[in-house]
Amino acid sequence: MDALLIIGGLLLMLAGLVWLVMRAFGTSLLWGWGSLIPLLTLVYVLRHWGRARSAVALVGLGMIPLVVGLTLLASKDADRLAAIIRLDWLKPEVQEPPELAIELRGRLNGQPFRPQQGELIDGVLSLREGLDFFAQRELNIRLPQPVSGAVRVDVLPQDSGNLPEVELSWLLPEQDLPEARRLSRGYTLHLDLQPQAPNRLAGEFHLVLPPRFKTSLSGRVELYSDRLRYRGAEVDRHFDSRDTIAHVLQDYLQRRFASRDVRELKVPPFSFEGDRLQLQVEALIDQRAERLPLRLSKRDRQGWTVEGDRFPPLPAETPAQPLAQSETPPADEGLARPADRRQRFSLARLQRSPEQYRNLRMRLSKASGGTVEGRFVGVDVDGSILLRQQMGSGGGQASFSFKPQEIGRLELLDP
């Protein structure tokens, strides 16, 4: 409605100006040419008001729907109105660089195929041309099983067995739903993709289908390996996907429970219909099953966040300290040992002199996440650190064994 009012007002004003110029030419040829200059047009209106007032009234009449339309537009979309006033619509449109470097030559169903989106997730390789719900043209290749890391697939027309399934789909201008074709053998396929940080696969892609499909593609592709997006080294929390929500929840639970051991995160089905989500989340945290109702909101600066999240970040993981072969304890270390043994405690010192720390309380943080607290028992024959933990008031005990490479940090709790 606002656009119709603005356009209608502009057309009335334009008609009034044309009528004013025609009246000026009717007065004299000199006034007619002079009225094409805005300043002389104003002079003509003042000198010949009787002849010009009808045209001026039409211009004024056109200003009414123009002002009303601009007011409605400002109330609904102030940014769009500001862009119109700045004349942004006259500036050439700047083409943003594509997210993925996809360089394919060839045709799909006899038409040029220039995909803008690509991914290889859960064993399904997808290339899409078009950003609507139904792609203008799309190619899907379902591998026999999900893959991780580098991907290499070679299929020849005479091959048989459990082969990837190829699916083509395209949407014609006169159609509401796309057409699709599938085949599971009789084609040529070559994939050689290598992982690239943080979540991409890139490499060679060649596909030749039987002549009736009119499809032959060759070149290099770049694909996402999950549905996360990154800004530099950080996950972009503004991107709407289940992987983004799972990442936000994983980070929140780790900080809330002060533990990196968060596994088997279960998120119920949901859809991105607004900027708020209410979810019932289940996870296994430090071997305990937790079920939490959480609310998430999407903010302009932070992106998706859990409401009420004020938990501090986890401390940085400390790498395991290697055993220094050249370090030898002094001969009188047992006599000159400081009163507080925590000051000089390290994994290397524990491995050299385990008897000095026997039965003392220690806290061990695993490199893969999680902590264990107990009393030091000794060092096994293969170099493993042995801890014993008292289980409740019933007198039961649990023993743990950790190899040095599994240890992220080891702290002595008793002096």
URZIRA-V351883 format. One record per pair of residues at least 6 apart in sequence whose ideal C-beta (glycine too) atoms are under 8 Angstrom apart, sorted by the first residue. I is the first residue (numbers start at 1). J is the second residue. D is the distance in Angstrom with one decimal. If there is no record, write none. Layout:
((I | J | D) (I | J | D))
This chain:
((1 | 69 | 7.9) (1 | 72 | 6.7) (2 | 69 | 4.7) (2 | 70 | 7.7) (2 | 72 | 4.0) (2 | 73 | 4.4) (2 | 76 | 6.9) (3 | 69 | 7.1) (3 | 73 | 7.8) (4 | 69 | 7.4) (5 | 65 | 4.4) (5 | 66 | 7.1) (5 | 68 | 5.4) (5 | 69 | 3.1) (5 | 72 | 7.0) (6 | 65 | 7.4) (6 | 66 | 5.9) (6 | 69 | 3.7) (6 | 70 | 6.4) (6 | 73 | 7.2) (7 | 69 | 8.0) (8 | 62 | 7.7) (8 | 65 | 4.9) (8 | 69 | 7.8) (9 | 62 | 4.7) (9 | 63 | 6.4) (9 | 64 | 6.9) (9 | 65 | 3.9) (9 | 66 | 2.9) (9 | 67 | 7.5) (9 | 68 | 7.9) (9 | 69 | 6.3) (10 | 62 | 7.0) (10 | 66 | 6.3) (11 | 62 | 7.1) (12 | 58 | 6.2) (12 | 59 | 7.5) (12 | 61 | 5.8) (12 | 62 | 2.8) (12 | 65 | 7.3) (13 | 58 | 7.9) (13 | 59 | 5.1) (13 | 62 | 3.7) (13 | 63 | 6.6) (13 | 66 | 7.0) (14 | 62 | 7.7) (15 | 58 | 6.2) (15 | 62 | 7.5) (16 | 55 | 5.1) (16 | 56 | 6.9) (16 | 57 | 7.6) (16 | 58 | 3.4) (16 | 59 | 3.5) (16 | 60 | 7.8) (16 | 61 | 7.5) (16 | 62 | 6.1) (17 | 55 | 7.5) (17 | 59 | 6.3) (19 | 54 | 7.2) (19 | 55 | 4.0) (19 | 58 | 6.2) (20 | 35 | 6.7) (20 | 41 | 6.9) (20 | 44 | 7.9) (20 | 45 | 7.5) (20 | 52 | 5.9) (20 | 55 | 3.8) (20 | 56 | 6.8) (20 | 59 | 7.4) (21 | 32 | 6.8) (21 | 35 | 5.1) (21 | 36 | 6.8) (21 | 41 | 7.9) (23 | 48 | 7.7) (23 | 51 | 5.1) (23 | 52 | 5.8) (23 | 54 | 7.8) (23 | 55 | 5.8) (24 | 31 | 4.5) (24 | 32 | 4.8) (24 | 34 | 7.2) (24 | 35 | 3.6) (24 | 41 | 7.6) (24 | 44 | 5.4) (24 | 48 | 7.9) (24 | 52 | 7.7) (25 | 31 | 7.3) (25 | 32 | 3.2) (25 | 35 | 7.7) (26 | 32 | 7.8) (26 | 51 | 7.4) (27 | 44 | 7.6) (27 | 48 | 5.9) (27 | 51 | 6.3) (31 | 44 | 5.6) (31 | 48 | 7.6) (34 | 40 | 3.9) (34 | 41 | 7.7) (34 | 43 | 7.7) (34 | 44 | 6.8) (35 | 41 | 4.7) (35 | 44 | 5.3) (44 | 52 | 6.4) (45 | 52 | 4.6) (45 | 56 | 6.1) (70 | 81 | 6.6) (73 | 80 | 6.5) (73 | 81 | 4.9) (73 | 84 | 7.9) (74 | 81 | 4.9) (83 | 89 | 7.1) (98 | 116 | 6.1) (99 | 116 | 7.9) (100 | 116 | 7.5) (100 | 117 | 7.2) (100 | 118 | 5.5) (100 | 200 | 7.8) (100 | 221 | 7.8) (100 | 222 | 4.3) (100 | 223 | 7.1) (100 | 224 | 7.4) (101 | 202 | 7.3) (101 | 220 | 7.3) (101 | 222 | 4.6) (102 | 114 | 8.0) (102 | 115 | 5.5) (102 | 116 | 7.5) (102 | 118 | 5.8) (102 | 127 | 7.3) (102 | 219 | 7.8) (102 | 220 | 7.6) (102 | 221 | 5.2) (102 | 222 | 5.9) (103 | 219 | 4.7) (103 | 220 | 5.0) (103 | 221 | 7.8) (104 | 113 | 6.3) (104 | 114 | 7.3) (104 | 115 | 6.8) (104 | 127 | 7.7) (104 | 205 | 6.8) (104 | 217 | 5.2) (104 | 218 | 7.1) (104 | 219 | 4.2) (104 | 220 | 7.8) (104 | 221 | 6.7) (105 | 217 | 7.3) (105 | 218 | 5.6) (105 | 219 | 5.2) (106 | 113 | 6.5) (106 | 215 | 7.5) (106 | 216 | 4.6) (106 | 217 | 4.0) (106 | 218 | 5.7) (106 | 219 | 7.7) (107 | 113 | 6.2) (107 | 214 | 6.4) (107 | 215 | 6.5) (107 | 216 | 6.4) (107 | 217 | 7.7) (108 | 137 | 5.1) (108 | 139 | 6.3) (108 | 168 | 6.3) (108 | 170 | 7.0) (108 | 214 | 7.9) (108 | 215 | 5.1) (108 | 217 | 6.9) (109 | 137 | 7.0) (109 | 168 | 6.2) (109 | 170 | 5.0) (109 | 213 | 7.0) (109 | 214 | 5.6) (109 | 215 | 6.3) (110 | 214 | 3.8) (111 | 137 | 6.6) (111 | 170 | 7.2) (113 | 127 | 7.8) (113 | 129 | 6.1) (113 | 137 | 5.6) (113 | 139 | 7.4) (113 | 217 | 6.3) (114 | 129 | 5.7) (115 | 127 | 4.1) (115 | 128 | 5.6) (115 | 129 | 4.8) (115 | 137 | 7.7) (115 | 139 | 7.5) (116 | 128 | 7.0) (116 | 129 | 6.4) (116 | 130 | 7.6) (116 | 131 | 6.9) (117 | 126 | 7.6) (117 | 127 | 7.3) (117 | 128 | 4.4) (117 | 131 | 7.7) (118 | 125 | 7.7) (118 | 126 | 6.7) (118 | 127 | 4.9) (118 | 128 | 7.4) (118 | 221 | 5.8) (118 | 222 | 6.6) (118 | 223 | 4.3) (118 | 224 | 6.9) (119 | 125 | 7.5) (119 | 126 | 5.4) (119 | 223 | 5.4) (119 | 224 | 4.3) (119 | 225 | 7.4) (119 | 227 | 7.5) (120 | 126 | 7.6) (120 | 147 | 7.6) (120 | 151 | 6.9) (120 | 193 | 7.2) (120 | 201 | 5.6) (120 | 223 | 4.6) (120 | 224 | 7.5) (120 | 225 | 5.9) (121 | 224 | 7.3) (121 | 225 | 6.7) (121 | 226 | 6.2) (121 | 227 | 6.8) (122 | 146 | 5.4) (123 | 142 | 6.5) (123 | 143 | 4.3) (123 | 144 | 7.5) (123 | 145 | 5.9) (123 | 146 | 4.0) (123 | 147 | 6.2) (124 | 140 | 6.2) (124 | 141 | 7.3) (124 | 142 | 5.3) (124 | 143 | 7.3) (125 | 140 | 7.0) (125 | 141 | 4.3) (125 | 142 | 7.9) (125 | 143 | 7.1) (125 | 191 | 7.6) (125 | 223 | 6.8) (126 | 138 | 7.0) (126 | 139 | 7.3) (126 | 140 | 5.2) (126 | 141 | 8.0) (127 | 138 | 6.9) (127 | 139 | 4.6) (127 | 221 | 7.0) (128 | 135 | 4.2) (128 | 137 | 7.7) (128 | 138 | 4.9) (129 | 135 | 6.0) (129 | 136 | 5.0) (129 | 137 | 4.4) (129 | 138 | 7.0) (130 | 136 | 3.5) (130 | 137 | 7.1) (130 | 171 | 7.7) (134 | 171 | 5.2) (134 | 177 | 7.2) (134 | 178 | 5.2) (135 | 169 | 7.0) (135 | 171 | 7.0) (135 | 178 | 7.3) (136 | 170 | 7.0) (136 | 171 | 5.6) (137 | 169 | 7.4) (137 | 170 | 4.8) (137 | 171 | 7.6) (138 | 168 | 7.5) (138 | 169 | 4.7) (138 | 170 | 7.5) (138 | 178 | 7.5) (139 | 166 | 7.5) (139 | 167 | 7.4) (139 | 168 | 6.0) (139 | 207 | 7.6) (139 | 217 | 7.5) (140 | 166 | 7.5) (140 | 167 | 4.3) (140 | 169 | 7.7) (141 | 164 | 5.2) (141 | 165 | 7.3) (141 | 166 | 5.5) (141 | 167 | 7.7) (141 | 189 | 7.3) (141 | 207 | 7.9) (142 | 164 | 6.1) (142 | 165 | 4.5) (142 | 167 | 7.3) (143 | 153 | 6.9) (143 | 164 | 5.1) (144 | 162 | 4.7) (144 | 163 | 7.2) (144 | 164 | 6.5) (149 | 195 | 5.9) (150 | 193 | 6.6) (150 | 194 | 5.3) (150 | 195 | 6.3) (151 | 191 | 5.7) (151 | 192 | 7.6) (151 | 193 | 4.2) (151 | 201 | 6.5) (151 | 203 | 7.8) (152 | 191 | 6.4) (152 | 192 | 5.3) (152 | 193 | 7.5) (153 | 164 | 6.6) (153 | 189 | 6.1) (153 | 190 | 7.2) (153 | 191 | 4.2) (154 | 189 | 7.1) (154 | 190 | 5.5) (154 | 191 | 7.8) (155 | 163 | 5.7) (155 | 164 | 6.6) (155 | 187 | 6.7) (155 | 188 | 6.6) (155 | 189 | 4.2) (155 | 190 | 7.8) (156 | 188 | 6.1) (157 | 185 | 7.7) (157 | 186 | 5.2) (157 | 187 | 6.4) (157 | 188 | 6.1) (159 | 185 | 6.8) (160 | 185 | 6.2) (163 | 184 | 5.8) (163 | 185 | 5.6) (164 | 184 | 7.8) (164 | 189 | 6.6) (165 | 182 | 6.3) (165 | 183 | 7.6) (165 | 184 | 4.9) (166 | 182 | 6.9) (166 | 183 | 5.6) (166 | 184 | 7.5) (166 | 187 | 6.1) (166 | 189 | 7.4) (166 | 207 | 7.3) (166 | 209 | 6.9) (167 | 180 | 6.1) (167 | 181 | 7.1) (167 | 182 | 4.8) (168 | 180 | 6.6) (168 | 181 | 4.8) (168 | 182 | 7.8) (168 | 209 | 7.8) (168 | 213 | 6.6) (168 | 215 | 6.3) (169 | 178 | 4.5) (169 | 179 | 6.5) (169 | 180 | 4.2) (169 | 181 | 7.7) (170 | 178 | 6.0) (170 | 179 | 6.0) (171 | 177 | 7.6) (171 | 178 | 4.2) (171 | 179 | 7.7) (172 | 179 | 7.5) (181 | 213 | 6.4) (183 | 209 | 7.0) (183 | 210 | 7.5) (183 | 213 | 7.5) (186 | 210 | 5.7) (187 | 207 | 7.0) (187 | 208 | 6.5) (187 | 209 | 4.9) (187 | 210 | 6.7) (188 | 206 | 7.1) (188 | 207 | 7.0) (188 | 208 | 4.3) (189 | 206 | 7.1) (189 | 207 | 5.4) (190 | 204 | 6.6) (190 | 205 | 7.4) (190 | 206 | 4.2) (190 | 207 | 7.9) (191 | 203 | 7.3) (191 | 204 | 7.3) (191 | 205 | 6.2) (192 | 203 | 4.6) (192 | 204 | 4.6) (193 | 201 | 4.2) (193 | 202 | 6.5) (193 | 203 | 4.0) (193 | 204 | 7.9) (193 | 205 | 8.0) (193 | 221 | 7.6) (193 | 223 | 7.0) (194 | 201 | 6.9) (194 | 202 | 6.3) (194 | 203 | 5.3) (195 | 201 | 5.8) (195 | 225 | 7.0) (196 | 202 | 5.4) (196 | 222 | 7.8) (198 | 228 | 7.8) (198 | 230 | 5.4) (198 | 233 | 7.3) (199 | 224 | 6.0) (199 | 225 | 5.0) (199 | 226 | 5.1) (199 | 228 | 5.6) (199 | 230 | 7.1) (200 | 222 | 5.9) (200 | 223 | 6.6) (200 | 224 | 6.1) (200 | 225 | 6.4) (201 | 222 | 7.3) (201 | 223 | 4.7) (201 | 224 | 7.9) (201 | 225 | 5.5) (202 | 220 | 7.0) (202 | 221 | 7.1) (202 | 222 | 4.5) (202 | 223 | 7.4) (203 | 220 | 6.8) (203 | 221 | 7.2) (204 | 219 | 7.8) (204 | 220 | 6.1) (205 | 217 | 6.8) (205 | 218 | 7.3) (205 | 219 | 6.2) (205 | 220 | 6.7) (205 | 221 | 4.5) (206 | 217 | 7.2) (206 | 218 | 4.8) (207 | 215 | 7.1) (207 | 216 | 7.2) (207 | 217 | 4.8) (207 | 218 | 7.6) (208 | 215 | 7.7) (208 | 216 | 4.9) (208 | 217 | 7.9) (209 | 215 | 4.3) (209 | 216 | 7.1) (226 | 243 | 5.3) (227 | 239 | 7.9) (227 | 241 | 3.9) (227 | 242 | 6.7) (227 | 243 | 4.1) (227 | 244 | 7.2) (228 | 235 | 5.6) (228 | 236 | 7.6) (228 | 239 | 7.3) (228 | 241 | 7.1) (228 | 243 | 4.9) (228 | 244 | 6.2) (228 | 247 | 6.4) (229 | 235 | 7.4) (229 | 236 | 4.2) (229 | 239 | 4.2) (229 | 241 | 7.9) (229 | 244 | 7.6) (230 | 236 | 5.9) (235 | 244 | 7.0) (235 | 247 | 5.4) (236 | 244 | 7.6) (236 | 303 | 6.9) (237 | 244 | 6.3) (237 | 247 | 7.9) (237 | 248 | 6.2) (237 | 302 | 6.4) (237 | 303 | 2.8) (237 | 304 | 4.8) (237 | 305 | 7.2) (238 | 298 | 7.3) (238 | 303 | 4.1) (238 | 304 | 7.5) (239 | 303 | 7.8) (240 | 272 | 4.4) (242 | 267 | 6.8) (244 | 303 | 7.9) (244 | 304 | 6.1) (245 | 267 | 6.4) (245 | 270 | 7.8) (245 | 277 | 7.1) (245 | 279 | 7.8) (245 | 296 | 6.9) (245 | 304 | 6.3) (246 | 265 | 6.2) (246 | 267 | 5.9) (248 | 296 | 6.8) (248 | 304 | 5.0) (248 | 305 | 6.8) (248 | 306 | 6.7) (249 | 265 | 6.3) (249 | 267 | 6.7) (249 | 279 | 7.9) (249 | 281 | 5.9) (249 | 283 | 8.0) (249 | 294 | 7.1) (249 | 306 | 7.2) (250 | 262 | 5.8) (250 | 265 | 6.0) (252 | 294 | 7.6) (252 | 306 | 4.6) (252 | 309 | 5.7) (252 | 311 | 7.4) (253 | 262 | 4.8) (253 | 265 | 7.5) (253 | 281 | 7.8) (253 | 283 | 5.8) (253 | 285 | 6.3) (253 | 290 | 7.7) (253 | 292 | 7.9) (254 | 260 | 5.5) (254 | 262 | 5.3) (254 | 314 | 6.1) (255 | 309 | 7.8) (255 | 311 | 4.0) (255 | 312 | 6.7) (255 | 313 | 6.2) (255 | 314 | 6.0) (256 | 309 | 7.9) (256 | 311 | 5.1) (257 | 285 | 5.1) (257 | 286 | 6.9) (257 | 290 | 7.8) (258 | 314 | 6.9) (259 | 285 | 6.2) (259 | 286 | 5.1) (259 | 369 | 7.2) (259 | 370 | 6.5) (259 | 371 | 7.0) (260 | 314 | 6.6) (260 | 317 | 7.8) (260 | 369 | 3.3) (260 | 370 | 6.6) (261 | 285 | 6.6) (261 | 286 | 5.1) (261 | 287 | 7.5) (261 | 366 | 8.0) (261 | 369 | 4.5) (261 | 370 | 3.5) (261 | 371 | 7.9) (262 | 283 | 5.6) (262 | 284 | 7.5) (262 | 285 | 5.3) (262 | 369 | 7.7) (263 | 283 | 7.0) (263 | 284 | 4.8) (263 | 285 | 7.9) (264 | 282 | 7.7) (264 | 283 | 6.2) (264 | 284 | 4.4) (265 | 281 | 7.1) (265 | 282 | 7.6) (265 | 283 | 4.6) (266 | 281 | 7.0) (266 | 282 | 4.2) (266 | 283 | 6.9) (267 | 279 | 6.1) (267 | 281 | 6.1) (268 | 279 | 6.0) (268 | 280 | 5.9) (270 | 277 | 5.8) (270 | 279 | 6.4) (275 | 297 | 6.1) (275 | 298 | 4.0) (276 | 295 | 6.9) (276 | 296 | 7.0) (276 | 297 | 5.1) (276 | 298 | 7.4) (277 | 295 | 7.0) (277 | 296 | 4.4) (277 | 297 | 7.8) (277 | 304 | 7.9) (278 | 293 | 7.3) (278 | 294 | 7.6) (278 | 295 | 5.2) (278 | 296 | 7.9) (279 | 293 | 7.5) (279 | 294 | 5.5) (279 | 295 | 7.8) (279 | 296 | 7.0) (280 | 291 | 6.9) (280 | 292 | 7.6) (280 | 293 | 5.5) (280 | 294 | 7.9) (281 | 291 | 7.4) (281 | 292 | 5.2) (281 | 293 | 7.8) (281 | 294 | 5.5) (282 | 289 | 7.1) (282 | 290 | 7.0) (282 | 291 | 5.1) (282 | 292 | 7.9) (283 | 289 | 7.9) (283 | 290 | 5.5) (283 | 292 | 7.9) (284 | 290 | 7.6) (286 | 370 | 6.4) (294 | 306 | 5.6) (294 | 307 | 7.8) (295 | 306 | 7.2) (295 | 307 | 4.5) (295 | 308 | 7.9) (296 | 304 | 5.5) (296 | 305 | 6.7) (296 | 306 | 5.6) (296 | 307 | 6.8) (297 | 304 | 7.5) (297 | 305 | 6.5) (297 | 307 | 5.7) (298 | 304 | 5.2) (298 | 305 | 8.0) (299 | 305 | 6.3) (317 | 365 | 7.4) (317 | 367 | 7.2) (317 | 408 | 5.2) (317 | 409 | 7.1) (318 | 365 | 7.9) (318 | 408 | 6.4) (318 | 409 | 4.5) (319 | 367 | 7.9) (319 | 408 | 7.0) (320 | 347 | 6.4) (320 | 367 | 6.8) (320 | 404 | 6.3) (320 | 405 | 6.8) (320 | 407 | 5.0) (320 | 408 | 6.3) (320 | 409 | 7.7) (321 | 346 | 5.4) (321 | 347 | 4.9) (321 | 348 | 5.9) (322 | 348 | 7.2) (323 | 347 | 7.4) (323 | 348 | 4.8) (323 | 351 | 5.8) (323 | 404 | 7.4) (324 | 348 | 5.3) (327 | 348 | 6.8) (329 | 349 | 7.7) (329 | 352 | 6.1) (329 | 353 | 6.5) (330 | 336 | 7.0) (333 | 353 | 7.5) (334 | 356 | 7.4) (337 | 356 | 7.3) (338 | 344 | 6.7) (339 | 415 | 6.9) (340 | 415 | 4.4) (341 | 356 | 7.1) (341 | 357 | 7.1) (341 | 360 | 7.8) (341 | 412 | 6.4) (341 | 414 | 7.9) (341 | 415 | 6.3) (342 | 411 | 7.9) (342 | 412 | 4.7) (342 | 413 | 7.7) (342 | 414 | 7.8) (342 | 415 | 5.9) (345 | 357 | 7.7) (345 | 411 | 7.6) (345 | 412 | 4.2) (346 | 410 | 7.9) (347 | 385 | 7.9) (347 | 404 | 6.7) (347 | 407 | 6.6) (347 | 410 | 5.1) (350 | 357 | 5.7) (350 | 376 | 7.5) (350 | 379 | 7.6) (350 | 385 | 7.2) (350 | 410 | 7.1) (351 | 379 | 6.1) (351 | 383 | 6.9) (351 | 404 | 7.6) (354 | 376 | 7.5) (354 | 378 | 5.5) (354 | 379 | 4.7) (357 | 376 | 5.2) (357 | 412 | 6.8) (358 | 376 | 6.0) (358 | 377 | 7.3) (358 | 378 | 6.5) (359 | 375 | 5.4) (359 | 376 | 6.7) (359 | 377 | 7.8) (360 | 375 | 6.6) (360 | 376 | 5.5) (360 | 412 | 6.3) (360 | 413 | 7.4) (360 | 414 | 4.3) (361 | 373 | 7.1) (361 | 374 | 7.2) (361 | 375 | 5.6) (361 | 376 | 7.9) (361 | 412 | 7.8) (361 | 413 | 4.1) (361 | 414 | 4.9) (362 | 373 | 7.3) (362 | 374 | 6.9) (362 | 375 | 7.3) (362 | 376 | 5.3) (362 | 387 | 6.5) (362 | 410 | 6.4) (362 | 411 | 6.4) (362 | 412 | 5.7) (362 | 413 | 6.1) (363 | 371 | 6.1) (363 | 372 | 7.6) (363 | 373 | 4.8) (363 | 410 | 7.6) (363 | 411 | 4.5) (363 | 413 | 6.0) (364 | 371 | 6.7) (364 | 372 | 4.9) (364 | 373 | 7.6) (364 | 374 | 8.0) (364 | 385 | 7.0) (364 | 387 | 6.4) (364 | 400 | 7.8) (364 | 402 | 6.1) (364 | 407 | 6.1) (364 | 409 | 7.5) (364 | 410 | 5.4) (364 | 411 | 7.8) (365 | 371 | 4.9) (365 | 407 | 7.6) (365 | 408 | 4.7) (365 | 409 | 4.2) (365 | 410 | 7.6) (365 | 411 | 7.9) (366 | 372 | 7.5) (366 | 402 | 7.1) (366 | 406 | 5.9) (366 | 407 | 6.9) (366 | 408 | 5.8) (367 | 405 | 7.5) (367 | 406 | 6.0) (367 | 407 | 6.6) (367 | 408 | 3.9) (368 | 406 | 7.3) (368 | 408 | 7.9) (372 | 387 | 6.2) (372 | 389 | 7.0) (372 | 400 | 5.4) (372 | 402 | 7.8) (373 | 389 | 6.9) (373 | 413 | 7.6) (374 | 387 | 3.8) (374 | 388 | 5.3) (374 | 389 | 3.7) (374 | 390 | 7.8) (374 | 398 | 7.8) (374 | 400 | 6.6) (375 | 387 | 6.7) (375 | 388 | 5.2) (375 | 389 | 7.7) (376 | 385 | 7.5) (376 | 386 | 7.3) (376 | 387 | 6.2) (377 | 386 | 4.0) (377 | 387 | 6.4) (377 | 388 | 5.1) (377 | 399 | 7.0) (378 | 386 | 5.4) (379 | 385 | 6.4) (379 | 386 | 7.0) (380 | 386 | 5.9) (380 | 401 | 6.3) (382 | 403 | 7.4) (383 | 403 | 6.9) (383 | 404 | 5.9) (384 | 401 | 4.6) (384 | 402 | 6.1) (384 | 403 | 5.2) (384 | 404 | 7.8) (385 | 401 | 7.3) (385 | 402 | 5.0) (385 | 403 | 8.0) (385 | 404 | 7.4) (385 | 407 | 6.8) (385 | 410 | 7.3) (386 | 399 | 6.5) (386 | 400 | 7.2) (386 | 401 | 5.5) (387 | 399 | 7.2) (387 | 400 | 4.7) (387 | 402 | 7.6) (388 | 397 | 5.6) (388 | 398 | 7.3) (388 | 399 | 5.3) (388 | 400 | 7.7) (389 | 397 | 6.7) (389 | 398 | 4.8) (389 | 399 | 7.7) (389 | 400 | 6.9) (390 | 396 | 7.8) (390 | 397 | 6.0) (391 | 397 | 6.1) (391 | 398 | 5.5))
